[in-house]
C-alpha cells in the first residue's frame, strides 16, 4: 500500500525531496510530437510555430462554443481516431487548429483565411 508521501508527492517539474532527505531531480516532461512537415516554401518562422502537443499547460483560456460547434469538434476528434488512428483530445485538436490558423496569418497577412473570414 502506498504511503502518504507517495500519494501527495509534488507533480511539478521542479526538484523534490527524496526518501533519504537529499534532493532528487525529476526527469523533464517530454512530449511525443511528430516532426513538422515542411515544404520548400516554409520558413524558419513557420517551423517554429508548432502546437504544444501533449504536455502540461500552465496557461488557460476559456472559449465558449455553441452546441453545434462542440458536436463538430467531437465529430472531428472521432473521425481522426476512426479514419487516421489518431487519438487526440479536444484541447489538442483546438491547439493544432489554432497553430494552423496563426501560421497562415503570419505567412499570408491580409490574404489569410482568418482575415477573410473575420472581414466577411
N, CA, C and O atoms as a GROMACS GRO file, in nm:
protein
  480
    1UNK      N    1   0.085  -0.118   0.000
    1UNK     CA    2   0.000   0.000   0.000
    1UNK      C    3   0.090   0.124   0.000
    1UNK      O    4   0.188   0.129   0.074
    2UNK      N    5   0.057   0.225  -0.082
    2UNK     CA    6   0.141   0.344  -0.089
    2UNK      C    7   0.134   0.427   0.038
    2UNK      O    8   0.032   0.428   0.108
    3UNK      N    9   0.242   0.495   0.068
    3UNK     CA   10   0.244   0.584   0.184
    3UNK      C   11   0.184   0.718   0.147
    3UNK      O   12   0.158   0.746   0.029
    4UNK      N   13   0.160   0.801   0.247
    4UNK     CA   14   0.105   0.934   0.222
    4UNK      C   15   0.199   1.016   0.135
    4UNK      O   16   0.153   1.094   0.052
    5UNK      N   17   0.331   0.998   0.152
    5UNK     CA   18   0.427   1.072   0.069
    5UNK      C   19   0.413   1.034  -0.078
    5UNK      O   20   0.430   1.119  -0.166
    6UNK      N   21   0.382   0.907  -0.104
    6UNK     CA   22   0.364   0.864  -0.243
    6UNK      C   23   0.237   0.922  -0.303
    6UNK      O   24   0.234   0.957  -0.421
    7UNK      N   25   0.132   0.933  -0.222
    7UNK     CA   26   0.005   0.983  -0.272
    7UNK      C   27   0.005   1.134  -0.293
    7UNK      O   28  -0.061   1.184  -0.383
    8UNK      N   29   0.080   1.205  -0.210
    8UNK     CA   30   0.076   1.350  -0.214
    8UNK      C   31   0.209   1.411  -0.258
    8UNK      O   32   0.249   1.517  -0.210
    9UNK      N   33   0.275   1.343  -0.350
    9UNK     CA   34   0.404   1.394  -0.398
    9UNK      C   35   0.380   1.509  -0.495
    9UNK      O   36   0.277   1.513  -0.563
   10UNK      N   37   0.475   1.603  -0.503
   10UNK     CA   38   0.461   1.715  -0.597
   10UNK      C   39   0.460   1.664  -0.742
   10UNK      O   40   0.529   1.567  -0.774
   11UNK      N   41   0.384   1.729  -0.825
   11UNK     CA   42   0.378   1.689  -0.965
   11UNK      C   43   0.445   1.790  -1.056
   11UNK      O   44   0.447   1.772  -1.178
   12UNK      N   45   0.500   1.897  -1.000
   12UNK     CA   46   0.567   1.997  -1.082
   12UNK      C   47   0.704   1.946  -1.124
   12UNK      O   48   0.759   1.858  -1.058
   13UNK      N   49   0.760   2.001  -1.235
   13UNK     CA   50   0.890   1.954  -1.283
   13UNK      C   51   1.008   2.004  -1.200
   13UNK      O   52   1.122   1.983  -1.240
   14UNK      N   53   0.983   2.070  -1.085
   14UNK     CA   54   1.093   2.114  -1.000
   14UNK      C   55   1.146   1.996  -0.921
   14UNK      O   56   1.086   1.888  -0.921
   15UNK      N   57   1.257   2.015  -0.854
   15UNK     CA   58   1.315   1.905  -0.779
   15UNK      C   59   1.231   1.876  -0.655
   15UNK      O   60   1.164   1.965  -0.602
   16UNK      N   61   1.236   1.751  -0.609
   16UNK     CA   62   1.160   1.709  -0.492
   16UNK      C   63   1.254   1.644  -0.392
   16UNK      O   64   1.364   1.601  -0.428
   17UNK      N   65   1.212   1.637  -0.268
   17UNK     CA   66   1.295   1.577  -0.167
   17UNK      C   67   1.278   1.426  -0.171
   17UNK      O   68   1.166   1.375  -0.169
   18UNK      N   69   1.388   1.353  -0.177
   18UNK     CA   70   1.385   1.208  -0.185
   18UNK      C   71   1.360   1.146  -0.049
   18UNK      O   72   1.347   1.217   0.050
   19UNK      N   73   1.354   1.015  -0.044
   19UNK     CA   74   1.326   0.943   0.079
   19UNK      C   75   1.435   0.964   0.183
   19UNK      O   76   1.406   0.965   0.303
   20UNK      N   77   1.560   0.981   0.140
   20UNK     CA   78   1.672   0.999   0.232
   20UNK      C   79   1.688   1.145   0.275
   20UNK      O   80   1.773   1.174   0.358
   21UNK      N   81   1.608   1.236   0.220
   21UNK     CA   82   1.620   1.376   0.254
   21UNK      C   83   1.707   1.453   0.156
   21UNK      O   84   1.714   1.576   0.163
   22UNK      N   85   1.772   1.383   0.063
   22UNK     CA   86   1.851   1.452  -0.038
   22UNK      C   87   1.759   1.495  -0.152
   22UNK      O   88   1.648   1.443  -0.166
   23UNK      N   89   1.804   1.588  -0.230
   23UNK     CA   90   1.721   1.636  -0.340
   23UNK      C   91   1.739   1.547  -0.461
   23UNK      O   92   1.850   1.524  -0.508
   24UNK      N   93   1.628   1.496  -0.509
   24UNK     CA   94   1.630   1.411  -0.629
   24UNK      C   95   1.555   1.485  -0.738
   24UNK      O   96   1.439   1.524  -0.718
   25UNK      N   97   1.617   1.504  -0.849
   25UNK     CA   98   1.554   1.578  -0.958
   25UNK      C   99   1.465   1.486  -1.039
   25UNK      O  100   1.505   1.376  -1.075
   26UNK      N  101   1.342   1.534  -1.068
   26UNK     CA  102   1.251   1.456  -1.152
   26UNK      C  103   1.292   1.471  -1.297
   26UNK      O  104   1.343   1.575  -1.336
   27UNK      N  105   1.270   1.368  -1.376
   27UNK     CA  106   1.302   1.382  -1.517
   27UNK      C  107   1.209   1.482  -1.584
   27UNK      O  108   1.093   1.494  -1.544
   28UNK      N  109   1.257   1.554  -1.684
   28UNK     CA  110   1.170   1.652  -1.751
   28UNK      C  111   1.059   1.583  -1.829
   28UNK      O  112   1.073   1.469  -1.873
   29UNK      N  113   0.949   1.655  -1.844
   29UNK     CA  114   0.836   1.605  -1.922
   29UNK      C  115   0.871   1.619  -2.069
   29UNK      O  116   0.904   1.728  -2.115
   30UNK      N  117   0.864   1.510  -2.142
   30UNK     CA  118   0.898   1.512  -2.284
   30UNK      C  119   0.774   1.476  -2.363
   30UNK      O  120   0.712   1.372  -2.338
   31UNK      N  121   0.738   1.560  -2.456
   31UNK     CA  122   0.619   1.534  -2.538
   31UNK      C  123   0.659   1.460  -2.664
   31UNK      O  124   0.761   1.490  -2.726
   32UNK      N  125   0.578   1.365  -2.701
   32UNK     CA  126   0.600   1.291  -2.826
   32UNK      C  127   0.522   1.362  -2.935
   32UNK      O  128   0.407   1.328  -2.962
   33UNK      N  129   0.585   1.460  -2.997
   33UNK     CA  130   0.520   1.537  -3.103
   33UNK      C  131   0.588   1.502  -3.233
   33UNK      O  132   0.710   1.512  -3.244
   34UNK      N  133   0.512   1.460  -3.333
   34UNK     CA  134   0.575   1.425  -3.460
   34UNK      C  135   0.642   1.546  -3.523
   34UNK      O  136   0.601   1.660  -3.501
   35UNK      N  137   0.744   1.519  -3.600
   35UNK     CA  138   0.817   1.626  -3.668
   35UNK      C  139   0.724   1.698  -3.764
   35UNK      O  140   0.634   1.638  -3.825
   36UNK      N  141   0.747   1.827  -3.777
   36UNK     CA  142   0.662   1.908  -3.865
   36UNK      C  143   0.692   1.877  -4.010
   36UNK      O  144   0.806   1.856  -4.050
   37UNK      N  145   0.585   1.874  -4.090
   37UNK     CA  146   0.602   1.856  -4.233
   37UNK      C  147   0.624   1.995  -4.293
   37UNK      O  148   0.538   2.082  -4.282
   38UNK      N  149   0.738   2.014  -4.356
   38UNK     CA  150   0.766   2.144  -4.412
   38UNK      C  151   0.780   2.132  -4.562
   38UNK      O  152   0.825   2.030  -4.615
   39UNK      N  153   0.739   2.237  -4.630
   39UNK     CA  154   0.754   2.242  -4.774
   39UNK      C  155   0.871   2.332  -4.805
   39UNK      O  156   0.928   2.393  -4.715
   40UNK      N  157   0.907   2.340  -4.931
   40UNK     CA  158   1.019   2.425  -4.969
   40UNK      C  159   0.990   2.571  -4.942
   40UNK      O  160   1.083   2.649  -4.925
   41UNK      N  161   0.862   2.610  -4.937
   41UNK     CA  162   0.825   2.749  -4.913
   41UNK      C  163   0.818   2.782  -4.764
   41UNK      O  164   0.811   2.899  -4.728
   42UNK      N  165   0.821   2.680  -4.678
   42UNK     CA  166   0.808   2.703  -4.535
   42UNK      C  167   0.933   2.772  -4.481
   42UNK      O  168   1.045   2.733  -4.513
   43UNK      N  169   0.912   2.875  -4.401
   43UNK     CA  170   1.024   2.948  -4.344
   43UNK      C  171   1.055   2.894  -4.205
   43UNK      O  172   0.981   2.811  -4.152
   44UNK      N  173   1.164   2.941  -4.147
   44UNK     CA  174   1.200   2.901  -4.012
   44UNK      C  175   1.095   2.948  -3.913
   44UNK      O  176   1.071   2.882  -3.812
   45UNK      N  177   1.033   3.061  -3.942
   45UNK     CA  178   0.929   3.114  -3.856
   45UNK      C  179   0.809   3.020  -3.853
   45UNK      O  180   0.752   2.996  -3.746
   46UNK      N  181   0.770   2.965  -3.968
   46UNK     CA  182   0.660   2.870  -3.974
   46UNK      C  183   0.694   2.742  -3.900
   46UNK      O  184   0.609   2.684  -3.832
   47UNK      N  185   0.818   2.697  -3.912
   47UNK     CA  186   0.859   2.575  -3.843
   47UNK      C  187   0.857   2.595  -3.692
   47UNK      O  188   0.834   2.500  -3.617
   48UNK      N  189   0.882   2.718  -3.648
   48UNK     CA  190   0.882   2.746  -3.504
   48UNK      C  191   0.740   2.747  -3.448
   48UNK      O  192   0.722   2.723  -3.329
   49UNK      N  193   0.640   2.774  -3.529
   49UNK     CA  194   0.502   2.779  -3.480
   49UNK      C  195   0.443   2.640  -3.482
   49UNK      O  196   0.375   2.600  -3.576
   50UNK      N  197   0.470   2.566  -3.379
   50UNK     CA  198   0.418   2.432  -3.363
   50UNK      C  199   0.327   2.429  -3.241
   50UNK      O  200   0.357   2.496  -3.142
   51UNK      N  201   0.218   2.355  -3.246
   51UNK     CA  202   0.134   2.343  -3.127
   51UNK      C  203   0.212   2.271  -3.017
   51UNK      O  204   0.306   2.196  -3.044
   52UNK      N  205   0.171   2.294  -2.895
   52UNK     CA  206   0.246   2.241  -2.781
   52UNK      C  207   0.230   2.090  -2.764
   52UNK      O  208   0.313   2.028  -2.698
   53UNK      N  209   0.128   2.032  -2.822
   53UNK     CA  210   0.113   1.886  -2.813
   53UNK      C  211   0.069   1.841  -2.676
   53UNK      O  212  -0.006   1.910  -2.607
   54UNK      N  213   0.117   1.725  -2.637
   54UNK     CA  214   0.073   1.662  -2.513
   54UNK      C  215   0.171   1.691  -2.400
   54UNK      O  216   0.254   1.608  -2.367
   55UNK      N  217   0.160   1.808  -2.343
   55UNK     CA  218   0.241   1.850  -2.229
   55UNK      C  219   0.149   1.917  -2.128
   55UNK      O  220   0.034   1.950  -2.160
   56UNK      N  221   0.199   1.937  -2.009
   56UNK     CA  222   0.120   2.008  -1.908
   56UNK      C  223   0.119   2.156  -1.945
   56UNK      O  224   0.224   2.216  -1.968
   57UNK      N  225   0.001   2.215  -1.951
   57UNK     CA  226  -0.012   2.355  -1.988
   57UNK      C  227  -0.038   2.439  -1.863
   57UNK      O  228  -0.124   2.407  -1.782
   58UNK      N  229   0.039   2.547  -1.850
   58UNK     CA  230   0.026   2.634  -1.733
   58UNK      C  231  -0.076   2.746  -1.755
   58UNK      O  232  -0.127   2.802  -1.658
   59UNK      N  233  -0.105   2.778  -1.878
   59UNK     CA  234  -0.197   2.886  -1.908
   59UNK      C  235  -0.332   2.829  -1.949
   59UNK      O  236  -0.340   2.720  -2.006
   60UNK      N  237  -0.437   2.904  -1.919
   60UNK     CA  238  -0.570   2.855  -1.952
   60UNK      C  239  -0.650   2.968  -2.016
   60UNK      O  240  -0.637   3.084  -1.978
   61UNK      N  241  -0.731   2.931  -2.113
   61UNK     CA  242  -0.819   3.025  -2.179
   61UNK      C  243  -0.953   2.956  -2.196
   61UNK      O  244  -0.959   2.844  -2.247
   62UNK      N  245  -1.059   3.021  -2.155
   62UNK     CA  246  -1.192   2.964  -2.169
   62UNK      C  247  -1.255   3.016  -2.297
   62UNK      O  248  -1.256   3.137  -2.322
   63UNK      N  249  -1.306   2.926  -2.378
   63UNK     CA  250  -1.372   2.963  -2.502
   63UNK      C  251  -1.511   2.901  -2.500
   63UNK      O  252  -1.528   2.782  -2.476
   64UNK      N  253  -1.610   2.984  -2.526
   64UNK     CA  254  -1.746   2.934  -2.530
   64UNK      C  255  -1.783   2.903  -2.675
   64UNK      O  256  -1.757   2.983  -2.765
   65UNK      N  257  -1.843   2.788  -2.696
   65UNK     CA  258  -1.884   2.746  -2.829
   65UNK      C  259  -2.031   2.706  -2.824
   65UNK      O  260  -2.086   2.678  -2.717
   66UNK      N  261  -2.093   2.705  -2.940
   66UNK     CA  262  -2.232   2.661  -2.947
   66UNK      C  263  -2.236   2.509  -2.936
   66UNK      O  264  -2.134   2.441  -2.948
   67UNK      N  265  -2.354   2.457  -2.915
   67UNK     CA  266  -2.370   2.311  -2.908
   67UNK      C  267  -2.330   2.248  -3.041
   67UNK      O  268  -2.267   2.142  -3.043
   68UNK      N  269  -2.367   2.312  -3.152
   68UNK     CA  270  -2.332   2.258  -3.284
   68UNK      C  271  -2.180   2.258  -3.306
   68UNK      O  272  -2.126   2.163  -3.362
   69UNK      N  273  -2.112   2.365  -3.262
   69UNK     CA  274  -1.966   2.370  -3.276
   69UNK      C  275  -1.898   2.261  -3.192
   69UNK      O  276  -1.801   2.200  -3.236
   70UNK      N  277  -1.950   2.238  -3.073
   70UNK     CA  278  -1.895   2.133  -2.988
   70UNK      C  279  -1.915   1.995  -3.051
   70UNK      O  280  -1.826   1.911  -3.046
   71UNK      N  281  -2.032   1.974  -3.109
   71UNK     CA  282  -2.058   1.847  -3.178
   71UNK      C  283  -1.963   1.832  -3.296
   71UNK      O  284  -1.912   1.723  -3.321
   72UNK      N  285  -1.939   1.941  -3.370
   72UNK     CA  286  -1.846   1.936  -3.484
   72UNK      C  287  -1.704   1.902  -3.438
   72UNK      O  288  -1.634   1.824  -3.503
   73UNK      N  289  -1.661   1.962  -3.326
   73UNK     CA  290  -1.528   1.932  -3.273
   73UNK      C  291  -1.519   1.786  -3.232
   73UNK      O  292  -1.421   1.718  -3.263
   74UNK      N  293  -1.621   1.738  -3.164
   74UNK     CA  294  -1.623   1.598  -3.121
   74UNK      C  295  -1.627   1.504  -3.241
   74UNK      O  296  -1.562   1.399  -3.241
   75UNK      N  297  -1.704   1.541  -3.343
   75UNK     CA  298  -1.711   1.460  -3.466
   75UNK      C  299  -1.573   1.454  -3.532
   75UNK      O  300  -1.530   1.348  -3.577
   76UNK      N  301  -1.503   1.568  -3.539
   76UNK     CA  302  -1.369   1.572  -3.599
   76UNK      C  303  -1.274   1.484  -3.518
   76UNK      O  304  -1.193   1.412  -3.575
   77UNK      N  305  -1.283   1.490  -3.384
   77UNK     CA  306  -1.197   1.409  -3.298
   77UNK      C  307  -1.220   1.260  -3.323
   77UNK      O  308  -1.125   1.182  -3.333
   78UNK      N  309  -1.346   1.222  -3.332
   78UNK     CA  310  -1.379   1.081  -3.356
   78UNK      C  311  -1.339   1.038  -3.497
   78UNK      O  312  -1.295   0.924  -3.517
   79UNK      N  313  -1.354   1.127  -3.594
   79UNK     CA  314  -1.313   1.098  -3.731
   79UNK      C  315  -1.161   1.077  -3.739
   79UNK      O  316  -1.113   0.987  -3.809
   80UNK      N  317  -1.085   1.161  -3.668
   80UNK     CA  318  -0.940   1.144  -3.665
   80UNK      C  319  -0.903   1.009  -3.606
   80UNK      O  320  -0.809   0.943  -3.653
   81UNK      N  321  -0.976   0.968  -3.505
   81UNK     CA  322  -0.948   0.838  -3.443
   81UNK      C  323  -0.987   0.722  -3.534
   81UNK      O  324  -0.911   0.627  -3.551
   82UNK      N  325  -1.107   0.731  -3.591
   82UNK     CA  326  -1.160   0.622  -3.673
   82UNK      C  327  -1.083   0.605  -3.803
   82UNK      O  328  -1.045   0.493  -3.838
   83UNK      N  329  -1.061   0.713  -3.876
   83UNK     CA  330  -1.003   0.702  -4.009
   83UNK      C  331  -0.852   0.720  -4.016
   83UNK      O  332  -0.789   0.681  -4.115
   84UNK      N  333  -0.793   0.780  -3.912
   84UNK     CA  334  -0.650   0.809  -3.919
   84UNK      C  335  -0.572   0.749  -3.802
   84UNK      O  336  -0.449   0.760  -3.797
   85UNK      N  337  -0.642   0.686  -3.709
   85UNK     CA  338  -0.574   0.623  -3.596
   85UNK      C  339  -0.512   0.723  -3.499
   85UNK      O  340  -0.419   0.689  -3.427
   86UNK      N  341  -0.563   0.846  -3.496
   86UNK     CA  342  -0.509   0.950  -3.409
   86UNK      C  343  -0.602   0.972  -3.290
   86UNK      O  344  -0.713   1.022  -3.307
   87UNK      N  345  -0.558   0.934  -3.172
   87UNK     CA  346  -0.638   0.955  -3.052
   87UNK      C  347  -0.596   1.087  -2.989
   87UNK      O  348  -0.496   1.094  -2.916
   88UNK      N  349  -0.672   1.193  -3.017
   88UNK     CA  350  -0.642   1.325  -2.963
   88UNK      C  351  -0.761   1.375  -2.884
   88UNK      O  352  -0.875   1.341  -2.913
   89UNK      N  353  -0.732   1.457  -2.784
   89UNK     CA  354  -0.843   1.516  -2.709
   89UNK      C  355  -0.885   1.647  -2.775
   89UNK      O  356  -0.818   1.697  -2.866
   90UNK      N  357  -0.994   1.702  -2.728
   90UNK     CA  358  -1.047   1.825  -2.789
   90UNK      C  359  -0.950   1.941  -2.775
   90UNK      O  360  -0.937   2.023  -2.866
   91UNK      N  361  -0.880   1.948  -2.662
   91UNK     CA  362  -0.784   2.056  -2.641
   91UNK      C  363  -0.672   2.052  -2.743
   91UNK      O  364  -0.634   2.155  -2.798
   92UNK      N  365  -0.619   1.934  -2.767
   92UNK     CA  366  -0.511   1.922  -2.866
   92UNK      C  367  -0.561   1.955  -3.006
   92UNK      O  368  -0.491   2.018  -3.085
   93UNK      N  369  -0.681   1.910  -3.036
   93UNK     CA  370  -0.741   1.941  -3.166
   93UNK      C  371  -0.751   2.092  -3.186
   93UNK      O  372  -0.718   2.143  -3.293
   94UNK      N  373  -0.797   2.163  -3.084
   94UNK     CA  374  -0.810   2.308  -3.093
   94UNK      C  375  -0.673   2.374  -3.102
   94UNK      O  376  -0.656   2.468  -3.180
   95UNK      N  377  -0.573   2.327  -3.025
   95UNK     CA  378  -0.438   2.385  -3.033
   95UNK      C  379  -0.377   2.365  -3.170
   95UNK      O  380  -0.311   2.456  -3.222
   96UNK      N  381  -0.398   2.247  -3.231
   96UNK     CA  382  -0.346   2.222  -3.366
   96UNK      C  383  -0.413   2.316  -3.467
   96UNK      O  384  -0.345   2.374  -3.552
   97UNK      N  385  -0.545   2.330  -3.457
   97UNK     CA  386  -0.617   2.419  -3.549
   97UNK      C  387  -0.571   2.563  -3.531
   97UNK      O  388  -0.555   2.636  -3.629
   98UNK      N  389  -0.548   2.604  -3.408
   98UNK     CA  390  -0.501   2.739  -3.381
   98UNK      C  391  -0.362   2.762  -3.440
   98UNK      O  392  -0.336   2.868  -3.497
   99UNK      N  393  -0.274   2.664  -3.429
   99UNK     CA  394  -0.140   2.675  -3.487
   99UNK      C  395  -0.147   2.690  -3.638
   99UNK      O  396  -0.071   2.768  -3.697
  100UNK      N  397  -0.237   2.617  -3.702
  100UNK     CA  398  -0.254   2.626  -3.848
  100UNK      C  399  -0.302   2.766  -3.886
  100UNK      O  400  -0.249   2.826  -3.980
  101UNK      N  401  -0.402   2.816  -3.816
  101UNK     CA  402  -0.458   2.948  -3.848
  101UNK      C  403  -0.355   3.058  -3.825
  101UNK      O  404  -0.344   3.149  -3.907
  102UNK      N  405  -0.280   3.051  -3.715
  102UNK     CA  406  -0.182   3.156  -3.687
  102UNK      C  407  -0.065   3.152  -3.786
  102UNK      O  408  -0.012   3.256  -3.824
  103UNK      N  409  -0.025   3.032  -3.828
  103UNK     CA  410   0.081   3.021  -3.929
  103UNK      C  411   0.034   3.080  -4.062
  103UNK      O  412   0.110   3.148  -4.131
  104UNK      N  413  -0.092   3.054  -4.097
  104UNK     CA  414  -0.148   3.110  -4.220
  104UNK      C  415  -0.155   3.262  -4.212
  104UNK      O  416  -0.126   3.331  -4.310
  105UNK      N  417  -0.191   3.316  -4.097
  105UNK     CA  418  -0.196   3.461  -4.077
  105UNK      C  419  -0.057   3.522  -4.091
  105UNK      O  420  -0.040   3.626  -4.155
  106UNK      N  421   0.043   3.458  -4.030
  106UNK     CA  422   0.180   3.507  -4.042
  106UNK      C  423   0.230   3.505  -4.186
  106UNK      O  424   0.294   3.600  -4.232
  107UNK      N  425   0.200   3.399  -4.256
  107UNK     CA  426   0.250   3.383  -4.392
  107UNK      C  427   0.177   3.471  -4.493
  107UNK      O  428   0.240   3.529  -4.581
  108UNK      N  429   0.045   3.480  -4.480
  108UNK     CA  430  -0.033   3.549  -4.583
  108UNK      C  431  -0.088   3.685  -4.540
  108UNK      O  432  -0.136   3.759  -4.626
  109UNK      N  433  -0.082   3.720  -4.414
  109UNK     CA  434  -0.128   3.850  -4.367
  109UNK      C  435  -0.270   3.881  -4.406
  109UNK      O  436  -0.363   3.808  -4.369
  110UNK      N  437  -0.289   3.990  -4.482
  110UNK     CA  438  -0.423   4.033  -4.523
  110UNK      C  439  -0.496   3.930  -4.610
  110UNK      O  440  -0.618   3.930  -4.616
  111UNK      N  441  -0.420   3.844  -4.676
  111UNK     CA  442  -0.481   3.743  -4.763
  111UNK      C  443  -0.508   3.611  -4.690
  111UNK      O  444  -0.548   3.513  -4.752
  112UNK      N  445  -0.486   3.608  -4.558
  112UNK     CA  446  -0.506   3.484  -4.483
  112UNK      C  447  -0.654   3.451  -4.471
  112UNK      O  448  -0.740   3.539  -4.481
  113UNK      N  449  -0.682   3.326  -4.451
  113UNK     CA  450  -0.820   3.279  -4.435
  113UNK      C  451  -0.885   3.344  -4.313
  113UNK      O  452  -1.004   3.377  -4.317
  114UNK      N  453  -0.810   3.363  -4.206
  114UNK     CA  454  -0.864   3.424  -4.085
  114UNK      C  455  -0.911   3.567  -4.111
  114UNK      O  456  -1.022   3.603  -4.071
  115UNK      N  457  -0.830   3.647  -4.178
  115UNK     CA  458  -0.869   3.785  -4.209
  115UNK      C  459  -0.990   3.786  -4.300
  115UNK      O  460  -1.083   3.865  -4.278
  116UNK      N  461  -0.991   3.701  -4.402
  116UNK     CA  462  -1.107   3.697  -4.492
  116UNK      C  463  -1.235   3.662  -4.419
  116UNK      O  464  -1.339   3.721  -4.445
  117UNK      N  465  -1.228   3.566  -4.328
  117UNK     CA  466  -1.348   3.523  -4.255
  117UNK      C  467  -1.394   3.629  -4.156
  117UNK      O  468  -1.514   3.651  -4.140
  118UNK      N  469  -1.299   3.695  -4.090
  118UNK     CA  470  -1.336   3.798  -3.993
  118UNK      C  471  -1.392   3.923  -4.061
  118UNK      O  472  -1.477   3.992  -4.005
  119UNK      N  473  -1.344   3.953  -4.181
  119UNK     CA  474  -1.396   4.068  -4.256
  119UNK      C  475  -1.528   4.036  -4.326
  119UNK      O  476  -1.610   4.126  -4.349
  120UNK      N  477  -1.548   3.910  -4.360
  120UNK     CA  478  -1.666   3.870  -4.438
  120UNK      C  479  -1.780   3.842  -4.353
  120UNK      O  480  -1.887   3.808  -4.402
   0.00000   0.00000   0.00000
